[in-house]
Amino acid sequence: MQIINGKETALEIRKELAEAVASRKAAGKKIPHLAAVLVGNDGGSMTYVGAKVKACEEIGFESTLIRFEDSITEEELLNKVNELNLDNEIDGFIVQLPLPAHIDEKKITLAIDPKKDVDGFHPENLGNMVLDLPGFLPATPAGIIELLRRYNIETSGKNCVVVGRSHIVGMPVSIMLGRNTNPGNCTVTLAHSRTQNLEELCASADILIAAIGKPLFIKENMVKEGAVVIVVGTTRVPDASKKSGFRLRGDVDYDNVAEKCSFITPVPGGVGPMTIASLMMNTLRAMELNGK
């Protein structure tokens, strides 16, 4: 069993990006500039956006954090999105989700210029992903693909089961692994809450991706001997022994599953760090796609 270390891989990618930024600076070219819009005071969102800003600083990107109270109107937020679309200094930007209930997230996503949509959520970028055209890939699925690539994990012809059909992870990663690329060329099954015989289906997978958001959902009997297991979903569960009062648990019963695997991602330190690394890669790519 080999642990897929997302934390170390993400650090490697940051170093590569820092070198690319240094080369751009030496050539007198523009430095990538990422903006993040944060609405409200959700703890998880604040932590995540803070990590993105810190990553920008380490790599040498310019970054701008734009904060609003959760009382902001949908119209005001749309106006800010349009302002960022038109700002030539901003190469890419994200609007951190979730948004307050009175704001239509789909409307906000559709308003973002696809050429600045470094989260890769705009329908144009999702369409480009399906057709294997230039564009931005959703950050978490792209991070998963990058881990498979850098660990030289064979995917061609493999039976892959993705548990969870979210538009952020499950759906796009199932498409990406089914494409005629490397990594890719898998035979993919996208499983969800209505899937019958889920245990047997998971147990048949050469590559199992757990993105359902239910801690310890994937048990030992659901994992094939020698399988590659990618744990995406993480949940905070109470733990009085921790200073924070909680610990992170993944979708997979790691302690009982790990020894059956050929490769497995830990929680924390697996897919999570790769999400931010992929976002940084998309920000640099934004400059290339826009000819800057």
Solvent accessible surface area in square Angstrom, and as a share of the most:
residue,aa,sasa,rsa
1,M,99,0.44
2,Q,91,0.40
3,I,81,0.41
4,I,0,0.00
5,N,45,0.23
6,G,0,0.00
7,K,130,0.55
8,E,102,0.46
9,T,5,0.03
10,A,3,0.03
11,L,87,0.43
12,E,88,0.40
13,I,2,0.01
14,R,42,0.15
15,K,140,0.59
16,E,83,0.37
17,L,12,0.06
18,A,34,0.26
19,E,118,0.53
20,A,35,0.27
21,V,4,0.03
22,A,59,0.46
23,S,73,0.47
24,R,26,0.10
25,K,127,0.54
26,A,94,0.73
27,A,68,0.53
28,G,69,0.66
29,K,113,0.48
30,K,60,0.25
31,I,24,0.12
32,P,0,0.00
33,H,23,0.10
34,L,5,0.02
35,A,0,0.00
36,A,4,0.03
37,V,0,0.00
38,L,5,0.02
39,V,9,0.05
40,G,6,0.05
41,N,95,0.49
42,D,72,0.37
43,G,43,0.41
44,G,37,0.36
45,S,7,0.04
46,M,74,0.33
47,T,90,0.53
48,Y,66,0.25
49,V,1,0.00
50,G,38,0.36
51,A,34,0.27
52,K,5,0.02
53,V,34,0.19
54,K,123,0.52
55,A,0,0.00
56,C,0,0.00
57,E,120,0.54
58,E,91,0.41
59,I,6,0.03
60,G,31,0.30
61,F,12,0.05
62,E,86,0.39
63,S,42,0.27
64,T,51,0.30
65,L,78,0.39
66,I,28,0.14
67,R,115,0.42
68,F,55,0.23
69,E,115,0.51
70,D,77,0.40
71,S,87,0.56
72,I,14,0.07
73,T,68,0.40
74,E,38,0.17
75,E,120,0.54
76,E,90,0.40
77,L,0,0.00
78,L,45,0.22
79,N,89,0.46
80,K,39,0.16
81,V,0,0.00
82,N,81,0.41
83,E,98,0.44
84,L,8,0.04
85,N,27,0.14
86,L,131,0.65
87,D,53,0.27
88,N,120,0.62
89,E,104,0.47
90,I,7,0.04
91,D,1,0.01
92,G,0,0.00
93,F,1,0.00
94,I,1,0.01
95,V,8,0.05
96,Q,18,0.08
97,L,46,0.23
98,P,89,0.56
99,L,15,0.08
100,P,26,0.16
101,A,112,0.87
102,H,101,0.45
103,I,8,0.04
104,D,66,0.34
105,E,60,0.27
106,K,155,0.66
107,K,92,0.39
108,I,2,0.01
109,T,25,0.15
110,L,102,0.51
111,A,35,0.27
112,I,12,0.06
113,D,43,0.22
114,P,27,0.17
115,K,127,0.54
116,K,16,0.07
117,D,2,0.01
118,V,0,0.00
119,D,23,0.12
120,G,0,0.00
121,F,46,0.19
122,H,22,0.10
123,P,69,0.43
124,E,94,0.42
125,N,5,0.02
126,L,50,0.25
127,G,30,0.29
128,N,29,0.15
129,M,5,0.02
130,V,80,0.46
131,L,123,0.61
132,D,81,0.42
133,L,95,0.47
134,P,88,0.55
135,G,13,0.12
136,F,2,0.01
137,L,52,0.26
138,P,0,0.00
139,A,7,0.05
140,T,18,0.10
141,P,0,0.00
142,A,18,0.14
143,G,0,0.00
144,I,0,0.00
145,I,11,0.06
146,E,17,0.08
147,L,0,0.00
148,L,0,0.00
149,R,109,0.40
150,R,79,0.29
151,Y,48,0.18
152,N,136,0.70
153,I,13,0.07
154,E,106,0.47
155,T,1,0.00
156,S,63,0.40
157,G,64,0.61
158,K,71,0.30
159,N,44,0.22
160,C,0,0.00
161,V,0,0.00
162,V,0,0.00
163,V,0,0.00
164,G,7,0.07
165,R,107,0.39
166,S,53,0.34
167,H,137,0.61
168,I,81,0.41
169,V,16,0.09
170,G,0,0.00
171,M,67,0.30
172,P,3,0.02
173,V,0,0.00
174,S,13,0.08
175,I,55,0.28
176,M,1,0.01
177,L,0,0.00
178,G,40,0.39
179,R,41,0.15
180,N,133,0.68
181,T,40,0.23
182,N,128,0.66
183,P,6,0.04
184,G,1,0.01
185,N,58,0.30
186,C,12,0.07
187,T,92,0.54
188,V,44,0.25
189,T,48,0.28
190,L,49,0.24
191,A,0,0.00
192,H,46,0.20
193,S,98,0.63
194,R,193,0.70
195,T,37,0.21
196,Q,153,0.68
197,N,105,0.54
198,L,30,0.15
199,E,90,0.41
200,E,112,0.50
201,L,46,0.23
202,C,1,0.00
203,A,35,0.27
204,S,50,0.32
205,A,0,0.00
206,D,37,0.19
207,I,2,0.01
208,L,1,0.00
209,I,0,0.00
210,A,0,0.00
211,A,14,0.11
212,I,45,0.23
213,G,42,0.41
214,K,106,0.45
215,P,52,0.33
216,L,56,0.28
217,F,60,0.25
218,I,0,0.00
219,K,90,0.38
220,E,85,0.38
221,N,93,0.48
222,M,8,0.04
223,V,3,0.02
224,K,82,0.35
225,E,126,0.56
226,G,42,0.40
227,A,1,0.01
228,V,12,0.07
229,V,0,0.00
230,I,0,0.00
231,V,4,0.02
232,V,21,0.12
233,G,11,0.10
234,T,71,0.41
235,T,42,0.25
236,R,133,0.49
237,V,35,0.20
238,P,127,0.80
239,D,23,0.12
240,A,111,0.86
241,S,98,0.63
242,K,88,0.37
243,K,215,0.91
244,S,70,0.45
245,G,37,0.36
246,F,58,0.24
247,R,87,0.32
248,L,69,0.35
249,R,83,0.30
250,G,7,0.06
251,D,0,0.00
252,V,3,0.02
253,D,22,0.11
254,Y,62,0.24
255,D,117,0.61
256,N,84,0.43
257,V,0,0.00
258,A,6,0.05
259,E,136,0.61
260,K,42,0.18
261,C,5,0.03
262,S,40,0.26
263,F,41,0.17
264,I,0,0.00
265,T,0,0.00
266,P,26,0.16
267,V,38,0.22
268,P,97,0.61
269,G,18,0.17
270,G,1,0.01
271,V,7,0.04
272,G,48,0.46
273,P,34,0.21
274,M,0,0.00
275,T,16,0.10
276,I,14,0.07
277,A,0,0.00
278,S,4,0.02
279,L,2,0.01
280,M,0,0.00
281,M,67,0.30
282,N,11,0.06
283,T,0,0.00
284,L,20,0.10
285,R,88,0.32
286,A,0,0.00
287,M,0,0.00
288,E,103,0.46
289,L,72,0.36
290,N,49,0.25
291,G,71,0.68
292,K,76,0.32
